[in-house]
Amino acid sequence: MLDERSEDAALDVTCREAAAWTSCYIDEHLSEQDKARMRMHLIRCLACRRYVDQIAMVRRLVAALPGPDPAPGRLARIRAFYSSRNREG
């Protein structure tokens, strides 16, 4: 029979697991149990909390970057295509 400490240890998330689960945690793709385990680890582990915060910040910054410029002439071709379709009615 497992004692209470052994059961708690089985639920603990290691720093290695926390790093591996970071994207799933941020994207909310963990099960409710794993999400709770991750939250408990982050409460106790400042290093992992900072890591998760850094990854989340990088994702937000990358998402805010402008997309690539369209190829030269592409925008004009798209406008011409839709302009001609609007005239045809």
HUCORMO-V116903 format. One record per pair of residues at least 12 apart in sequence whose ideal C-beta (glycine too) atoms are under 10 Angstrom apart, sorted by the first residue. I is the first residue (numbers start at 1). J is the second residue. Records with the same first field share a line. If there is no record, write none. Layout:
# HUCORMO-V116903
I: J ; J
This chain:
# HUCORMO-V116903
8: 40
11: 33 ; 34 ; 36 ; 37 ; 40 ; 41
12: 37 ; 40 ; 41 ; 44
13: 34 ; 36 ; 37 ; 38 ; 39 ; 40 ; 41 ; 42 ; 44 ; 45 ; 48
14: 41 ; 45 ; 48
15: 41 ; 45 ; 47 ; 48 ; 51
16: 48
17: 34 ; 37 ; 38 ; 41 ; 48
18: 37 ; 38 ; 41 ; 42 ; 45 ; 47 ; 48 ; 49 ; 51 ; 52
19: 47 ; 48 ; 51 ; 52 ; 55
21: 34 ; 35 ; 37 ; 38 ; 41 ; 48 ; 52
22: 38 ; 48 ; 51 ; 52 ; 54 ; 55 ; 56
23: 52 ; 55 ; 56 ; 59
24: 38
25: 38 ; 39 ; 41 ; 42 ; 52 ; 55 ; 56
26: 52 ; 53 ; 55 ; 56 ; 59
27: 59
38: 52
